[in-house]
Amino acid sequence: MISLRRNDKIIIIVGVIILLVAGIGVALYSSPNVKTPFITQTTWTTYSVSWRTVDDSLPQITDLHASKGSPLSTIIRIDQTNLKSISFRLKWVDDKALLRRFGLDTLTLDVTTPLNKTISDSGTSAKKTKAGDFTINISILPTPPQINSIQANNTAEAGAMLQSLFKDDSWSGKPINATVSVKIGEHFPFKFRDKGNGFTLDVNYSYYTYAIQENITGTGLDGLSDDLSLDNDTSWTPPYMSMIIGTGCGRYI
């Protein structure tokens, strides 16, 4: 029988104590509960979008007079977004034409847009009636938006999304300058008695509006939730003590 030296006994005893302390520490250790994120679902609705054109007008501009050599300008504003088109109709009656056939006046309308573009047209008083009438048409958005459906949580949200996606306000509330000038048709000596013409101006416009209708309801992924349930806890703690006894170590292989 081999007798152990005193130092060897001390080393063995210390090793056994260390092993026991390590085993107790491993046995008492419990792994932290790790929350496993799960994906929640949110309900969305697909709304069908239909577009229509609305016609409207400004109050008629009356009691205006364009004098020869002195054009008359007026500022027009249309407080409406998503304009499709605007029309400017100039009407007048020549008050000095000789025998309703001679010396008929010619009126010119110049429309300067908020984009600093000028569109012009002219017309001459008609014989017998002495009336003049012509229209300047300006196209702004000739076709409606190509948005036929939109997904949102409710109708209000769908409307807000459409407003953010489509809102043309390049003309809304901006100054439009309409200038009317007159060219006297009378010749000497009758031209001195013709001071110009009164006129009226009609401004009509159309704009786009939309209607939304609920179409399809479905579910979509809404990311990860932090409010996690632990009812189905499947965590597992290995049998550390049995592993120490069986393998001599506390690591799971």
C-alpha positions as CSV (number, residue, x, y, z in Angstrom):
1,M,0.0,0.0,0.0
2,I,1.4,3.3,-1.1
3,S,1.5,5.9,1.7
4,L,0.8,9.5,0.7
5,R,2.9,12.3,1.8
6,R,1.5,15.0,4.0
7,N,1.7,17.6,1.2
8,D,-0.1,15.2,-1.3
9,K,-2.9,14.7,1.2
10,I,-3.3,18.5,1.6
11,I,-3.4,18.9,-2.2
12,I,-6.0,16.2,-2.6
13,I,-8.2,17.6,0.2
14,V,-8.1,21.1,-1.3
15,G,-8.9,19.7,-4.7
16,V,-12.0,17.9,-3.3
17,I,-13.2,21.0,-1.5
18,I,-12.8,23.1,-4.7
19,L,-14.7,20.5,-6.7
20,L,-17.5,20.4,-4.1
21,V,-17.8,24.2,-3.9
22,A,-17.9,24.4,-7.7
23,G,-20.6,21.7,-7.9
24,I,-22.8,23.4,-5.3
25,G,-22.4,26.7,-7.2
26,V,-23.4,25.2,-10.5
27,A,-26.4,23.4,-8.9
28,L,-27.7,26.6,-7.3
29,Y,-27.3,28.6,-10.5
30,S,-30.5,29.1,-12.5
31,S,-30.3,30.6,-16.0
32,P,-32.2,34.0,-16.4
33,N,-35.6,33.9,-18.0
34,V,-35.1,35.1,-21.6
35,K,-38.2,36.4,-23.2
36,T,-38.7,35.1,-26.6
37,P,-40.3,37.8,-28.8
38,F,-43.4,36.9,-30.7
39,I,-44.9,38.6,-33.7
40,T,-48.3,40.3,-33.2
41,Q,-50.8,41.0,-35.9
42,T,-52.7,44.2,-36.7
43,T,-55.8,44.5,-38.7
44,W,-55.8,46.7,-41.8
45,T,-58.4,47.5,-44.4
46,T,-58.1,48.1,-48.1
47,Y,-60.2,51.0,-49.3
48,S,-61.1,51.5,-52.9
49,V,-60.5,55.1,-54.1
50,S,-62.7,56.8,-56.8
51,W,-62.1,60.2,-58.2
52,R,-64.6,62.7,-59.5
53,T,-64.5,66.3,-60.8
54,V,-66.3,69.1,-59.1
55,D,-67.3,72.3,-60.9
56,D,-67.4,75.7,-59.2
57,S,-67.1,79.4,-59.9
58,L,-66.2,82.7,-58.5
59,P,-68.7,85.6,-58.2
60,Q,-69.0,87.4,-61.6
61,I,-66.6,90.3,-61.9
62,T,-68.7,93.3,-63.1
63,D,-68.7,97.0,-63.5
64,L,-65.2,97.1,-65.0
65,H,-64.2,99.4,-67.9
66,A,-61.2,99.2,-70.2
67,S,-60.2,102.5,-71.8
68,K,-58.3,103.0,-75.0
69,G,-54.6,103.2,-74.2
70,S,-55.2,102.3,-70.6
71,P,-55.6,98.5,-69.9
72,L,-57.4,97.4,-66.7
73,S,-55.9,94.7,-64.5
74,T,-57.6,92.8,-61.7
75,I,-56.2,90.1,-59.3
76,I,-58.0,86.8,-59.0
77,R,-57.5,84.1,-56.3
78,I,-58.9,80.6,-56.2
79,D,-58.7,79.1,-52.7
80,Q,-58.9,75.4,-53.9
81,T,-56.3,72.7,-54.2
82,N,-56.1,70.0,-56.8
83,L,-57.4,72.2,-59.6
84,K,-58.1,70.5,-62.9
85,S,-58.7,73.5,-65.0
86,I,-59.8,77.2,-65.0
87,S,-61.7,79.2,-67.6
88,F,-61.9,83.0,-68.0
89,R,-64.9,84.2,-70.0
90,L,-64.8,87.8,-71.2
91,K,-68.1,89.5,-72.3
92,W,-68.9,93.0,-73.4
93,V,-71.1,95.1,-75.7
94,D,-69.6,97.8,-77.9
95,D,-71.4,101.0,-77.0
96,K,-70.2,103.2,-79.9
97,A,-70.3,101.1,-83.1
98,L,-71.6,103.2,-86.0
99,L,-74.9,101.7,-87.3
100,R,-74.0,98.5,-85.3
101,R,-71.7,97.5,-88.1
102,F,-68.7,99.9,-88.4
103,G,-66.0,100.7,-85.9
104,L,-66.4,97.6,-83.8
105,D,-64.0,97.4,-80.9
106,T,-61.5,94.5,-80.2
107,L,-60.8,93.4,-76.6
108,T,-57.8,91.4,-75.5
109,L,-57.5,89.4,-72.3
110,D,-54.1,88.5,-70.9
111,V,-54.0,86.0,-68.0
112,T,-50.8,85.7,-66.1
113,T,-50.7,82.5,-63.9
114,P,-49.0,82.0,-60.5
115,L,-46.3,80.2,-62.6
116,N,-45.6,83.5,-64.4
117,K,-46.9,82.3,-67.7
118,T,-49.2,84.5,-69.7
119,I,-52.1,83.2,-71.9
120,S,-53.8,85.7,-74.3
121,D,-56.8,85.8,-76.6
122,S,-58.8,88.5,-78.4
123,G,-62.3,89.0,-79.8
124,T,-64.1,91.6,-81.9
125,S,-67.6,92.8,-81.3
126,A,-70.2,91.1,-83.5
127,K,-72.1,93.0,-86.1
128,K,-75.7,94.0,-85.3
129,T,-75.5,92.8,-81.7
130,K,-72.2,94.6,-81.0
131,A,-71.6,91.9,-78.4
132,G,-68.3,90.2,-77.8
133,D,-67.6,86.9,-76.0
134,F,-64.6,84.6,-75.8
135,T,-63.1,82.2,-73.3
136,I,-59.5,81.3,-72.2
137,N,-59.2,77.8,-70.9
138,I,-56.2,76.7,-68.8
139,S,-55.6,73.1,-68.1
140,I,-53.7,72.4,-64.9
141,L,-54.1,68.7,-64.0
142,P,-55.8,67.0,-67.0
143,T,-56.1,63.6,-65.4
144,P,-56.9,62.5,-61.9
145,P,-54.2,60.7,-59.7
146,Q,-53.6,57.1,-60.5
147,I,-54.5,55.9,-57.0
148,N,-57.2,53.3,-57.0
149,S,-56.8,51.7,-53.5
150,I,-55.1,52.4,-50.2
151,Q,-54.5,50.4,-47.0
152,A,-55.3,52.0,-43.6
153,N,-56.7,51.2,-40.2
154,N,-59.8,53.3,-40.7
155,T,-61.5,55.8,-43.0
156,A,-59.9,58.9,-41.4
157,E,-56.4,57.5,-41.7
158,A,-57.1,56.6,-45.3
159,G,-58.2,60.2,-46.1
160,A,-55.2,61.6,-44.3
161,M,-52.9,59.4,-46.3
162,L,-54.5,60.4,-49.6
163,Q,-54.1,64.1,-48.6
164,S,-50.4,63.6,-48.0
165,L,-49.9,61.6,-51.2
166,F,-51.9,63.9,-53.5
167,K,-52.2,67.6,-52.8
168,D,-51.5,70.1,-55.5
169,D,-51.6,73.6,-54.2
170,S,-49.5,75.4,-56.8
171,W,-52.5,77.6,-57.7
172,S,-54.4,77.6,-54.4
173,G,-54.7,81.2,-53.1
174,K,-52.0,82.4,-55.5
175,P,-52.5,85.7,-57.4
176,I,-53.8,85.4,-61.0
177,N,-53.5,88.6,-63.0
178,A,-56.2,89.3,-65.6
179,T,-55.6,92.3,-67.8
180,V,-58.2,93.6,-70.3
181,S,-57.2,96.1,-73.1
182,V,-59.4,97.6,-75.8
183,K,-58.6,98.6,-79.4
184,I,-61.0,101.2,-80.7
185,G,-62.6,100.3,-84.1
186,E,-63.8,103.8,-85.0
187,H,-61.7,105.9,-87.3
188,F,-61.3,109.6,-87.6
189,P,-63.4,111.6,-86.7
190,F,-65.6,109.2,-84.7
191,K,-62.7,107.6,-82.7
192,F,-62.6,110.6,-80.3
193,R,-66.0,109.8,-79.0
194,D,-65.2,106.2,-78.1
195,K,-63.6,106.0,-74.7
196,G,-63.5,102.2,-74.4
197,N,-65.8,99.4,-73.2
198,G,-67.2,98.0,-70.0
199,F,-67.0,94.3,-69.6
200,T,-67.7,91.4,-67.3
201,L,-65.4,88.5,-66.4
202,D,-66.6,85.0,-65.4
203,V,-64.1,82.7,-63.7
204,N,-65.1,79.0,-63.6
205,Y,-62.9,76.2,-62.4
206,S,-63.0,72.4,-61.7
207,Y,-61.0,70.4,-59.2
208,Y,-60.6,66.8,-58.2
209,T,-62.0,65.2,-55.0
210,Y,-62.2,61.6,-53.9
211,A,-64.5,59.0,-52.3
212,I,-63.2,56.0,-50.3
213,Q,-65.1,52.8,-49.7
214,E,-64.2,49.8,-47.6
215,N,-63.1,46.9,-49.7
216,I,-61.1,44.1,-48.1
217,T,-60.2,43.4,-44.5
218,G,-57.1,41.4,-43.7
219,T,-54.3,41.0,-41.2
220,G,-50.7,42.1,-41.5
221,L,-47.5,41.7,-39.4
222,D,-47.0,44.5,-37.0
223,G,-43.4,43.9,-35.8
224,L,-42.3,42.6,-32.4
225,S,-44.1,43.0,-29.1
226,D,-42.2,43.8,-25.8
227,D,-45.2,42.7,-23.7
228,L,-44.4,39.1,-23.7
229,S,-46.2,36.2,-22.0
230,L,-44.4,33.6,-20.0
231,D,-47.3,31.2,-19.7
232,N,-45.7,28.8,-22.2
233,D,-42.2,28.8,-20.6
234,T,-40.2,26.0,-22.2
235,S,-36.8,26.8,-20.6
236,W,-34.8,23.8,-19.4
237,T,-32.1,23.6,-16.7
238,P,-29.6,20.8,-17.2
239,P,-29.0,18.4,-14.2
240,Y,-25.7,19.9,-13.3
241,M,-25.0,17.7,-10.2
242,S,-25.6,14.4,-12.1
243,M,-23.3,15.7,-14.8
244,I,-20.6,16.4,-12.3
245,I,-20.9,13.0,-10.8
246,G,-21.1,11.3,-14.1
247,T,-18.5,13.3,-16.1
248,G,-16.5,15.2,-13.5
249,C,-17.4,18.6,-15.0
250,G,-20.3,21.1,-14.9
251,R,-20.4,21.8,-18.7
252,Y,-23.1,20.4,-20.9
253,I,-21.7,18.6,-23.9
